[in-house]
Amino acid sequence: MKSILLTGLFFIVLSARSQIHYQLGSQSYGMANTGLCATNVWATFNNPGALGMVEKTSLGLSAENRFLIKELSSQALGFVMHTKKTGNFGFHFQQYGFELYREMNGGFSYGMKLSEQFSAGVSMQYHGIFLADNYGSKTSFSAALGMVYSPTKNLSLGMRVLNLNRARLAEFDNERLPTVFGLGFEYRPTKKVTCAVEAEKDMINPINVKAALAIQAHEIFSVRMGMNTYPFISSFGFGIQLKKFMLDGAAQWHTKLGLCPSFSLVYSFE
């Protein structure tokens, strides 16, 4: 019975995850997984290039539940240490799954602001997949890089490449972790409105286009919405800023698999 459950959940995981590379943090989650230009604590994973433009030392916690199935829950931790002269250092850790099937992802990032308009960064990541009983486990390491360019104060362009070294997942059939290319921009026509459009492509799946909108409805409250094209997923979310704390909530709707809620809490030390 355990092996049947493991096999079934494994294929659910593949169908749910292989088509979209999920970003960390509910702010990104509520904006259709955009975030290449977002300068928050989750840049340590979402784009090390944006990490160099983060202006505060921050700690973030995030939790997500896919399709309201407790076995498909994940938890994440992110930390960014901001320095004025030597760039920013980041750390993240995420775990996903339950005792029969578990994924872990952790890494260190470094980003530096090379000019007022340009920032670049790199990251090294650990990946682990652990199966129950005698099914075994597999670990690997990958590298990523990213850049952000802001030609004006209202426009930012972001680029990221994940798994540059094409880390191997298994010897059988030369199975490897996906190498993912991301490119997009963030446009802020006013101080209260942010528009984001990104495109994401791996070696196997069709291109995924993401579009999102965030509106600062009040001094402490913002609303967000967006959609992905492959597969089609709509998203919405909110953010509440309380002095040094930022609370974000979001949900995504998959037309076949259902609802995926997410919550994050970020504390800024400065």
Phi and psi in degrees as GROMACS dihedral restraints (atoms count N, CA, C in turn):
[ dihedral_restraints ]
;  ai    aj    ak    al  type     phi  dphi    fc
    3     4     5     6     1   -63.5    20    10
    4     5     6     7     1   -39.9    20    10
    6     7     8     9     1   -67.8    20    10
    7     8     9    10     1   -35.3    20    10
    9    10    11    12     1   -64.7    20    10
   10    11    12    13     1   -45.3    20    10
   12    13    14    15     1   -62.6    20    10
   13    14    15    16     1   -42.2    20    10
   15    16    17    18     1   -61.0    20    10
   16    17    18    19     1   -45.0    20    10
   18    19    20    21     1   -63.5    20    10
   19    20    21    22     1   -44.4    20    10
   21    22    23    24     1   -62.2    20    10
   22    23    24    25     1   -44.2    20    10
   24    25    26    27     1   -69.1    20    10
   25    26    27    28     1   -32.3    20    10
   27    28    29    30     1   -61.5    20    10
   28    29    30    31     1   -43.2    20    10
   30    31    32    33     1   -72.3    20    10
   31    32    33    34     1   -31.0    20    10
   33    34    35    36     1   -63.1    20    10
   34    35    36    37     1   -43.2    20    10
   36    37    38    39     1   -60.3    20    10
   37    38    39    40     1   -44.3    20    10
   39    40    41    42     1   -62.9    20    10
   40    41    42    43     1   -44.7    20    10
   42    43    44    45     1   -69.7    20    10
   43    44    45    46     1   -29.8    20    10
   45    46    47    48     1   -83.9    20    10
   46    47    48    49     1   -28.3    20    10
   48    49    50    51     1  -110.0    20    10
   49    50    51    52     1   -29.0    20    10
   51    52    53    54     1   -69.6    20    10
   52    53    54    55     1   -19.0    20    10
   54    55    56    57     1   -91.1    20    10
   55    56    57    58     1   -21.9    20    10
   57    58    59    60     1  -135.0    20    10
   58    59    60    61     1   134.4    20    10
   60    61    62    63     1   -89.9    20    10
   61    62    63    64     1   108.0    20    10
   63    64    65    66     1   -74.1    20    10
   64    65    66    67     1   135.8    20    10
   66    67    68    69     1   -81.8    20    10
   67    68    69    70     1   168.0    20    10
   69    70    71    72     1   -95.6    20    10
   70    71    72    73     1   148.4    20    10
   72    73    74    75     1    95.1    20    10
   73    74    75    76     1   138.5    20    10
   75    76    77    78     1   -72.3    20    10
   76    77    78    79     1   -21.1    20    10
   78    79    80    81     1   -62.5    20    10
   79    80    81    82     1   -47.7    20    10
   81    82    83    84     1   -66.7    20    10
   82    83    84    85     1   -39.0    20    10
   84    85    86    87     1   -60.9    20    10
   85    86    87    88     1   -40.0    20    10
   87    88    89    90     1   -75.7    20    10
   88    89    90    91     1   -11.7    20    10
   90    91    92    93     1  -113.3    20    10
   91    92    93    94     1    43.9    20    10
   93    94    95    96     1    59.3    20    10
   94    95    96    97     1    33.1    20    10
   96    97    98    99     1    65.6    20    10
   97    98    99   100     1    20.8    20    10
   99   100   101   102     1   -77.1    20    10
  100   101   102   103     1   163.7    20    10
  102   103   104   105     1   159.1    20    10
  103   104   105   106     1    11.2    20    10
  105   106   107   108     1   -64.7    20    10
  106   107   108   109     1   -27.1    20    10
  108   109   110   111     1  -106.9    20    10
  109   110   111   112     1     0.8    20    10
  111   112   113   114     1   -76.0    20    10
  112   113   114   115     1   125.1    20    10
  114   115   116   117     1  -102.0    20    10
  115   116   117   118     1    71.8    20    10
  117   118   119   120     1  -130.9    20    10
  118   119   120   121     1  -174.9    20    10
  120   121   122   123     1   -60.5    20    10
  121   122   123   124     1   -28.8    20    10
  123   124   125   126     1   -76.5    20    10
  124   125   126   127     1    -4.1    20    10
  126   127   128   129     1   -62.2    20    10
  127   128   129   130     1   -21.9    20    10
  129   130   131   132     1   -59.0    20    10
  130   131   132   133     1   -25.4    20    10
  132   133   134   135     1  -110.4    20    10
  133   134   135   136     1   -43.8    20    10
  135   136   137   138     1   -66.9    20    10
  136   137   138   139     1   -37.3    20    10
  138   139   140   141     1  -166.0    20    10
  139   140   141   142     1   105.2    20    10
  141   142   143   144     1   -61.6    20    10
  142   143   144   145     1   -18.8    20    10
  144   145   146   147     1   -67.2    20    10
  145   146   147   148     1   -36.4    20    10
  147   148   149   150     1   -75.3    20    10
  148   149   150   151     1   -18.5    20    10
  150   151   152   153     1   -58.7    20    10
  151   152   153   154     1   -35.0    20    10
  153   154   155   156     1   -65.5    20    10
  154   155   156   157     1   -19.2    20    10
  156   157   158   159     1   -98.3    20    10
  157   158   159   160     1     0.8    20    10
  159   160   161   162     1   -68.8    20    10
  160   161   162   163     1   132.0    20    10
  162   163   164   165     1  -106.4    20    10
  163   164   165   166     1     0.6    20    10
  165   166   167   168     1  -138.2    20    10
  166   167   168   169     1   141.6    20    10
  168   169   170   171     1   -67.5    20    10
  169   170   171   172     1   128.0    20    10
  171   172   173   174     1  -142.3    20    10
  172   173   174   175     1   153.4    20    10
  174   175   176   177     1  -128.9    20    10
  175   176   177   178     1   131.0    20    10
  177   178   179   180     1  -129.8    20    10
  178   179   180   181     1   143.8    20    10
  180   181   182   183     1  -124.1    20    10
  181   182   183   184     1   139.7    20    10
  183   184   185   186     1  -143.9    20    10
  184   185   186   187     1   147.8    20    10
  186   187   188   189     1  -139.3    20    10
  187   188   189   190     1   144.2    20    10
  189   190   191   192     1  -141.9    20    10
  190   191   192   193     1   143.6    20    10
  192   193   194   195     1  -127.9    20    10
  193   194   195   196     1   117.7    20    10
  195   196   197   198     1   -89.2    20    10
  196   197   198   199     1   122.9    20    10
  198   199   200   201     1    60.5    20    10
  199   200   201   202     1    24.4    20    10
  201   202   203   204     1    60.0    20    10
  202   203   204   205     1    31.8    20    10
  204   205   206   207     1  -110.9    20    10
  205   206   207   208     1   118.6    20    10
  207   208   209   210     1   -63.0    20    10
  208   209   210   211     1   -28.9    20    10
  210   211   212   213     1   -70.2    20    10
  211   212   213   214     1   -13.9    20    10
  213   214   215   216     1  -108.5    20    10
  214   215   216   217     1    36.4    20    10
  216   217   218   219     1   -95.0    20    10
  217   218   219   220     1   154.3    20    10
  219   220   221   222     1  -139.7    20    10
  220   221   222   223     1   153.3    20    10
  222   223   224   225     1  -132.3    20    10
  223   224   225   226     1   144.8    20    10
  225   226   227   228     1  -140.1    20    10
  226   227   228   229     1   149.8    20    10
  228   229   230   231     1  -129.3    20    10
  229   230   231   232     1   133.9    20    10
  231   232   233   234     1  -133.7    20    10
  232   233   234   235     1   143.8    20    10
  234   235   236   237     1  -143.0    20    10
  235   236   237   238     1   135.1    20    10
  237   238   239   240     1  -127.8    20    10
  238   239   240   241     1   127.9    20    10
  240   241   242   243     1  -104.8    20    10
  241   242   243   244     1   116.6    20    10
  243   244   245   246     1   -92.0    20    10
  244   245   246   247     1   132.7    20    10
  246   247   248   249     1  -127.3    20    10
  247   248   249   250     1   151.6    20    10
  249   250   251   252     1   -81.9    20    10
  250   251   252   253     1   -25.2    20    10
  252   253   254   255     1  -118.4    20    10
  253   254   255   256     1   -27.0    20    10
  255   256   257   258     1  -110.0    20    10
  256   257   258   259     1    13.5    20    10
  258   259   260   261     1    88.2    20    10
  259   260   261   262     1  -172.5    20    10
  261   262   263   264     1  -116.5    20    10
  262   263   264   265     1   144.1    20    10
  264   265   266   267     1  -115.1    20    10
  265   266   267   268     1   136.6    20    10
  267   268   269   270     1  -131.1    20    10
  268   269   270   271     1   156.4    20    10
  270   271   272   273     1  -142.3    20    10
  271   272   273   274     1   142.3    20    10
  273   274   275   276     1  -144.3    20    10
  274   275   276   277     1   153.1    20    10
  276   277   278   279     1  -145.5    20    10
  277   278   279   280     1   137.1    20    10
  279   280   281   282     1  -139.5    20    10
  280   281   282   283     1   139.1    20    10
  282   283   284   285     1  -127.0    20    10
  283   284   285   286     1   149.1    20    10
  285   286   287   288     1  -143.3    20    10
  286   287   288   289     1   139.5    20    10
  288   289   290   291     1   108.0    20    10
  289   290   291   292     1  -153.1    20    10
  291   292   293   294     1  -150.3    20    10
  292   293   294   295     1  -166.4    20    10
  294   295   296   297     1   -65.7    20    10
  295   296   297   298     1   -23.2    20    10
  297   298   299   300     1   -86.6    20    10
  298   299   300   301     1   -28.1    20    10
  300   301   302   303     1  -148.3    20    10
  301   302   303   304     1   120.0    20    10
  303   304   305   306     1  -138.5    20    10
  304   305   306   307     1   136.4    20    10
  306   307   308   309     1  -114.1    20    10
  307   308   309   310     1   141.7    20    10
  309   310   311   312     1  -130.8    20    10
  310   311   312   313     1   141.1    20    10
  312   313   314   315     1  -142.2    20    10
  313   314   315   316     1   123.7    20    10
  315   316   317   318     1  -143.6    20    10
  316   317   318   319     1   156.0    20    10
  318   319   320   321     1  -172.3    20    10
  319   320   321   322     1   167.8    20    10
  321   322   323   324     1  -116.8    20    10
  322   323   324   325     1   143.4    20    10
  324   325   326   327     1  -132.6    20    10
  325   326   327   328     1   154.5    20    10
  327   328   329   330     1  -138.6    20    10
  328   329   330   331     1   130.5    20    10
  330   331   332   333     1  -135.6    20    10
  331   332   333   334     1   146.0    20    10
  333   334   335   336     1  -139.7    20    10
  334   335   336   337     1   138.9    20    10
  336   337   338   339     1   -84.3    20    10
  337   338   339   340     1   107.7    20    10
  339   340   341   342     1   -83.8    20    10
  340   341   342   343     1   -20.8    20    10
  342   343   344   345     1  -157.5    20    10
  343   344   345   346     1  -179.8    20    10
  345   346   347   348     1   -65.8    20    10
  346   347   348   349     1   -20.0    20    10
  348   349   350   351     1  -111.4    20    10
  349   350   351   352     1   -13.4    20    10
  351   352   353   354     1  -131.7    20    10
  352   353   354   355     1   137.0    20    10
  354   355   356   357     1  -139.0    20    10
  355   356   357   358     1   145.6    20    10
  357   358   359   360     1  -141.1    20    10
  358   359   360   361     1   156.3    20    10
  360   361   362   363     1  -160.5    20    10
  361   362   363   364     1   165.4    20    10
  363   364   365   366     1  -135.7    20    10
  364   365   366   367     1   160.5    20    10
  366   367   368   369     1  -147.9    20    10
  367   368   369   370     1   151.8    20    10
  369   370   371   372     1  -118.9    20    10
  370   371   372   373     1   133.4    20    10
  372   373   374   375     1  -129.5    20    10
  373   374   375   376     1   145.5    20    10
  375   376   377   378     1  -104.0    20    10
  376   377   378   379     1   136.6    20    10
  378   379   380   381     1  -126.0    20    10
  379   380   381   382     1   132.0    20    10
  381   382   383   384     1  -135.6    20    10
  382   383   384   385     1   135.9    20    10
  384   385   386   387     1  -122.5    20    10
  385   386   387   388     1   125.8    20    10
  387   388   389   390     1  -125.9    20    10
  388   389   390   391     1   124.4    20    10
  390   391   392   393     1  -109.6    20    10
  391   392   393   394     1   154.9    20    10
  393   394   395   396     1   -72.2    20    10
  394   395   396   397     1   161.1    20    10
  396   397   398   399     1    54.2    20    10
  397   398   399   400     1  -123.8    20    10
  399   400   401   402     1  -102.7    20    10
  400   401   402   403     1    19.9    20    10
  402   403   404   405     1   -79.3    20    10
  403   404   405   406     1   -14.7    20    10
  405   406   407   408     1    91.8    20    10
  406   407   408   409     1  -174.8    20    10
  408   409   410   411     1  -151.5    20    10
  409   410   411   412     1   166.9    20    10
  411   412   413   414     1  -148.1    20    10
  412   413   414   415     1   135.4    20    10
  414   415   416   417     1  -126.7    20    10
  415   416   417   418     1   151.9    20    10
  417   418   419   420     1  -156.3    20    10
  418   419   420   421     1   170.8    20    10
  420   421   422   423     1  -132.3    20    10
  421   422   423   424     1   144.7    20    10
  423   424   425   426     1  -138.4    20    10
  424   425   426   427     1   163.3    20    10
  426   427   428   429     1  -121.4    20    10
  427   428   429   430     1   150.2    20    10
  429   430   431   432     1  -140.7    20    10
  430   431   432   433     1   156.1    20    10
  432   433   434   435     1  -141.8    20    10
  433   434   435   436     1   158.8    20    10
  435   436   437   438     1  -155.3    20    10
  436   437   438   439     1   162.3    20    10
  438   439   440   441     1  -145.3    20    10
  439   440   441   442     1   150.4    20    10
  441   442   443   444     1  -134.6    20    10
  442   443   444   445     1   131.5    20    10
  444   445   446   447     1  -126.4    20    10
  445   446   447   448     1   128.0    20    10
  447   448   449   450     1  -119.6    20    10
  448   449   450   451     1    90.3    20    10
  450   451   452   453     1   -66.2    20    10
  451   452   453   454     1   -27.4    20    10
  453   454   455   456     1  -136.1    20    10
  454   455   456   457     1   169.9    20    10
  456   457   458   459     1   -71.1    20    10
  457   458   459   460     1   -15.3    20    10
  459   460   461   462     1  -100.2    20    10
  460   461   462   463     1    -7.8    20    10
  462   463   464   465     1  -133.7    20    10
  463   464   465   466     1   133.6    20    10
  465   466   467   468     1  -132.6    20    10
  466   467   468   469     1   140.2    20    10
  468   469   470   471     1  -116.3    20    10
  469   470   471   472     1   132.6    20    10
  471   472   473   474     1  -126.2    20    10
  472   473   474   475     1   148.3    20    10
  474   475   476   477     1  -141.6    20    10
  475   476   477   478     1   142.0    20    10
  477   478   479   480     1  -149.4    20    10
  478   479   480   481     1   142.3    20    10
  480   481   482   483     1  -127.3    20    10
  481   482   483   484     1   122.1    20    10
  483   484   485   486     1  -100.2    20    10
  484   485   486   487     1   145.5    20    10
  486   487   488   489     1    58.1    20    10
  487   488   489   490     1    58.1    20    10
  489   490   491   492     1   -59.6    20    10
  490   491   492   493     1   -34.5    20    10
  492   493   494   495     1   -89.2    20    10
  493   494   495   496     1     3.7    20    10
  495   496   497   498     1    50.2    20    10
  496   497   498   499     1    62.2    20    10
  498   499   500   501     1   -58.2    20    10
  499   500   501   502     1   138.4    20    10
  501   502   503   504     1   -83.6    20    10
  502   503   504   505     1   133.6    20    10
  504   505   506   507     1   -94.6    20    10
  505   506   507   508     1   -38.5    20    10
  507   508   509   510     1  -154.1    20    10
  508   509   510   511     1   150.3    20    10
  510   511   512   513     1   -68.6    20    10
  511   512   513   514     1   -36.4    20    10
  513   514   515   516     1   -62.3    20    10
  514   515   516   517     1   125.7    20    10
  516   517   518   519     1    60.4    20    10
  517   518   519   520     1    20.5    20    10
  519   520   521   522     1    51.5    20    10
  520   521   522   523     1    45.4    20    10
  522   523   524   525     1   -73.6    20    10
  523   524   525   526     1   130.5    20    10
  525   526   527   528     1  -129.7    20    10
  526   527   528   529     1   156.9    20    10
  528   529   530   531     1   -66.7    20    10
  529   530   531   532     1   148.3    20    10
  531   532   533   534     1   -69.2    20    10
  532   533   534   535     1   139.1    20    10
  534   535   536   537     1   -91.3    20    10
  535   536   537   538     1   123.2    20    10
  537   538   539   540     1  -120.1    20    10
  538   539   540   541     1   128.5    20    10
  540   541   542   543     1  -106.1    20    10
  541   542   543   544     1   133.2    20    10
  543   544   545   546     1  -130.5    20    10
  544   545   546   547     1   138.1    20    10
  546   547   548   549     1  -145.4    20    10
  547   548   549   550     1   135.9    20    10
  549   550   551   552     1  -171.1    20    10
  550   551   552   553     1   179.7    20    10
  552   553   554   555     1  -141.1    20    10
  553   554   555   556     1   159.0    20    10
  555   556   557   558     1  -127.4    20    10
  556   557   558   559     1   125.4    20    10
  558   559   560   561     1  -120.5    20    10
  559   560   561   562     1   131.5    20    10
  561   562   563   564     1  -119.8    20    10
  562   563   564   565     1    87.9    20    10
  564   565   566   567     1   -63.9    20    10
  565   566   567   568     1   -30.2    20    10
  567   568   569   570     1  -138.6    20    10
  568   569   570   571     1   174.1    20    10
  570   571   572   573     1   -67.7    20    10
  571   572   573   574     1   -17.9    20    10
  573   574   575   576     1  -105.6    20    10
  574   575   576   577     1    -1.6    20    10
  576   577   578   579     1  -129.3    20    10
  577   578   579   580     1   132.2    20    10
  579   580   581   582     1  -129.9    20    10
  580   581   582   583     1   128.8    20    10
  582   583   584   585     1  -115.2    20    10
  583   584   585   586     1   137.6    20    10
  585   586   587   588     1  -134.2    20    10
  586   587   588   589     1   137.3    20    10
  588   589   590   591     1  -135.9    20    10
  589   590   591   592     1   129.2    20    10
  591   592   593   594     1  -139.8    20    10
  592   593   594   595     1   155.6    20    10
  594   595   596   597     1  -126.4    20    10
  595   596   597   598     1   138.7    20    10
  597   598   599   600     1  -132.9    20    10
  598   599   600   601     1   136.4    20    10
  600   601   602   603     1  -145.8    20    10
  601   602   603   604     1   133.3    20    10
  603   604   605   606     1  -111.4    20    10
  604   605   606   607     1  -171.1    20    10
  606   607   608   609     1   -76.4    20    10
  607   608   609   610     1   -17.0    20    10
  609   610   611   612     1  -114.4    20    10
  610   611   612   613     1   -51.1    20    10
  612   613   614   615     1   -82.9    20    10
  613   614   615   616     1   158.1    20    10
  615   616   617   618     1   -62.0    20    10
  616   617   618   619     1   162.7    20    10
  618   619   620   621     1   -64.2    20    10
  619   620   621   622     1   140.7    20    10
  621   622   623   624     1  -111.6    20    10
  622   623   624   625     1   118.4    20    10
  624   625   626   627     1  -101.2    20    10
  625   626   627   628     1   133.7    20    10
  627   628   629   630     1  -121.1    20    10
  628   629   630   631     1   138.7    20    10
  630   631   632   633     1  -137.1    20    10
  631   632   633   634     1   138.5    20    10
  633   634   635   636     1  -149.1    20    10
  634   635   636   637     1   159.0    20    10
  636   637   638   639     1  -139.9    20    10
  637   638   639   640     1   134.3    20    10
  639   640   641   642     1  -126.0    20    10
  640   641   642   643     1   136.2    20    10
  642   643   644   645     1  -127.2    20    10
  643   644   645   646     1   126.0    20    10
  645   646   647   648     1   -81.7    20    10
  646   647   648   649     1    90.6    20    10
  648   649   650   651     1   -73.1    20    10
  649   650   651   652     1   -26.3    20    10
  651   652   653   654     1  -148.8    20    10
  652   653   654   655     1   168.1    20    10
  654   655   656   657     1   -54.8    20    10
  655   656   657   658     1   -34.8    20    10
  657   658   659   660     1  -114.0    20    10
  658   659   660   661     1    -0.4    20    10
  660   661   662   663     1  -129.7    20    10
  661   662   663   664     1   133.6    20    10
  663   664   665   666     1  -133.5    20    10
  664   665   666   667     1   153.2    20    10
  666   667   668   669     1  -121.7    20    10
  667   668   669   670     1   150.8    20    10
  669   670   671   672     1  -139.6    20    10
  670   671   672   673     1   152.3    20    10
  672   673   674   675     1  -157.4    20    10
  673   674   675   676     1   159.9    20    10
  675   676   677   678     1  -179.4    20    10
  676   677   678   679     1  -177.9    20    10
  678   679   680   681     1  -155.1    20    10
  679   680   681   682     1   152.0    20    10
  681   682   683   684     1  -108.1    20    10
  682   683   684   685     1   152.7    20    10
  684   685   686   687     1   -96.7    20    10
  685   686   687   688     1   -24.9    20    10
  687   688   689   690     1  -138.0    20    10
  688   689   690   691     1   105.8    20    10
  690   691   692   693     1   -73.3    20    10
  691   692   693   694     1   171.4    20    10
  693   694   695   696     1   -71.2    20    10
  694   695   696   697     1   119.5    20    10
  696   697   698   699     1  -137.0    20    10
  697   698   699   700     1   131.5    20    10
  699   700   701   702     1  -103.1    20    10
  700   701   702   703     1   151.3    20    10
  702   703   704   705     1  -141.8    20    10
  703   704   705   706     1   155.4    20    10
  705   706   707   708     1  -152.4    20    10
  706   707   708   709     1   158.5    20    10
  708   709   710   711     1  -169.6    20    10
  709   710   711   712     1  -178.4    20    10
  711   712   713   714     1  -148.0    20    10
  712   713   714   715     1   162.1    20    10
  714   715   716   717     1  -139.9    20    10
  715   716   717   718     1   140.2    20    10
  717   718   719   720     1  -126.4    20    10
  718   719   720   721     1   119.3    20    10
  720   721   722   723     1   -99.0    20    10
  721   722   723   724     1   118.5    20    10
  723   724   725   726     1  -125.4    20    10
  724   725   726   727     1    90.3    20    10
  726   727   728   729     1    53.1    20    10
  727   728   729   730     1  -110.0    20    10
  729   730   731   732     1   -88.4    20    10
  730   731   732   733     1    -4.5    20    10
  732   733   734   735     1  -104.5    20    10
  733   734   735   736     1   143.2    20    10
  735   736   737   738     1  -128.3    20    10
  736   737   738   739     1   118.6    20    10
  738   739   740   741     1  -106.3    20    10
  739   740   741   742     1   125.3    20    10
  741   742   743   744     1  -122.9    20    10
  742   743   744   745     1   137.8    20    10
  744   745   746   747     1  -129.6    20    10
  745   746   747   748     1   147.4    20    10
  747   748   749   750     1  -157.4    20    10
  748   749   750   751     1   164.2    20    10
  750   751   752   753     1  -151.3    20    10
  751   752   753   754     1   146.8    20    10
  753   754   755   756     1  -121.7    20    10
  754   755   756   757     1   148.1    20    10
  756   757   758   759     1  -120.7    20    10
  757   758   759   760     1   114.5    20    10
  759   760   761   762     1   -93.9    20    10
  760   761   762   763     1   129.9    20    10
  762   763   764   765     1   -62.4    20    10
  763   764   765   766     1   -24.5    20    10
  765   766   767   768     1  -107.4    20    10
  766   767   768   769     1   -31.8    20    10
  768   769   770   771     1  -103.6    20    10
  769   770   771   772     1   -18.0    20    10
  771   772   773   774     1   106.0    20    10
  772   773   774   775     1  -150.6    20    10
  774   775   776   777     1   -94.3    20    10
  775   776   777   778     1   142.7    20    10
  777   778   779   780     1  -131.9    20    10
  778   779   780   781     1   100.7    20    10
  780   781   782   783     1   -85.3    20    10
  781   782   783   784     1   157.0    20    10
  783   784   785   786     1  -151.7    20    10
  784   785   786   787     1   145.9    20    10
  786   787   788   789     1  -139.8    20    10
  787   788   789   790     1   144.9    20    10
  789   790   791   792     1  -137.8    20    10
  790   791   792   793     1   150.2    20    10
  792   793   794   795     1  -133.9    20    10
  793   794   795   796     1   125.8    20    10
  795   796   797   798     1  -122.8    20    10
  796   797   798   799     1   134.3    20    10
  798   799   800   801     1  -117.3    20    10
  799   800   801   802     1   128.0    20    10
  801   802   803   804     1  -103.1    20    10
  802   803   804   805     1   128.2    20    10
  804   805   806   807     1   -82.2    20    10
  805   806   807   808     1   -14.8    20    10
